[in-house]
Amino acid sequence: MKIALLALLGLVLGALGGGALGIGAGLAWVEVFKSSDFEGYSGMLVFFTFMPLGAMIGGLAGALFFAVMALRDTEIASEREPMRHRDK
């Protein structure tokens, strides 16, 4: 359950971060390639192409990253030996 919740958290955080990076990449694309701004074309290009692509890629990467980290945590925790108490 912990792995699924962390993967879901990674999906949400990754989608937010990826969307923000997608907006930045789209704005850079518009400036570098001098896209037309006729009737808001460049804005639509950024917000309907780059932001969703960034959100999808970021969401998948975030979910995968958090799930792998959660899996590694359980592997490490199961390999630990219990702490022994000293008898006095």
C-alpha positions in Angstrom: 0.0 0.0 0.0 2.9 2.3 0.8 4.4 1.8 -2.6 1.1 2.6 -4.4 0.6 5.7 -2.3 4.1 6.9 -3.0 3.7 6.2 -6.7 0.5 8.2 -6.7 2.2 11.1 -4.9 5.0 10.9 -7.4 2.5 11.0 -10.3 0.9 14.2 -8.9 4.2 15.9 -8.1 5.8 14.8 -11.4 2.8 16.1 -13.4 2.9 19.5 -11.7 6.7 19.8 -12.2 6.5 18.4 -15.8 3.8 20.8 -16.7 5.8 23.7 -15.4 8.9 22.5 -17.3 6.7 22.0 -20.4 5.5 25.6 -20.2 9.1 26.8 -20.0 10.2 24.6 -22.9 7.2 25.8 -25.0 8.0 29.5 -24.3 11.6 28.8 -25.3 10.5 27.1 -28.5 8.3 30.1 -29.4 11.2 32.5 -28.8 13.8 30.5 -30.6 11.8 29.5 -33.7 9.8 32.7 -33.8 6.4 31.0 -34.0 3.5 33.1 -35.3 1.4 34.9 -32.6 -1.5 35.4 -35.0 -4.7 35.0 -32.9 -2.8 33.5 -30.0 -1.3 30.6 -31.9 1.9 30.7 -29.9 -0.1 30.5 -26.6 -2.1 27.6 -27.8 1.0 25.9 -29.0 2.5 26.2 -25.5 -0.5 25.3 -23.4 -2.1 22.7 -25.6 1.1 20.9 -26.8 4.1 21.5 -24.5 2.3 21.6 -21.2 0.4 18.3 -21.6 3.4 16.5 -22.9 5.5 17.8 -20.0 2.9 16.8 -17.5 2.6 13.3 -19.0 6.3 12.7 -19.1 6.8 14.2 -15.7 4.0 12.3 -14.1 5.3 9.0 -15.4 8.8 9.8 -14.4 7.7 10.9 -10.9 5.6 7.8 -10.3 8.4 5.5 -11.5 11.0 7.3 -9.3 8.8 7.3 -6.2 7.8 3.6 -6.7 11.5 2.6 -7.2 12.5 4.5 -4.0 9.7 2.8 -2.1 10.7 -0.6 -3.4 14.3 0.0 -2.4 13.2 1.1 1.1 11.3 -2.2 1.7 14.2 -4.2 0.4 16.6 -2.5 2.7 14.3 -2.7 5.6 13.8 -6.5 5.1 17.5 -7.1 5.0 18.2 -5.4 8.3 18.9 -7.7 11.3 16.9 -7.0 14.4 18.8 -5.1 17.1 20.0 -7.3 19.9 19.6 -6.3 23.5 22.4 -6.9 25.9 21.6 -8.8 29.1 23.2 -7.2 32.3 
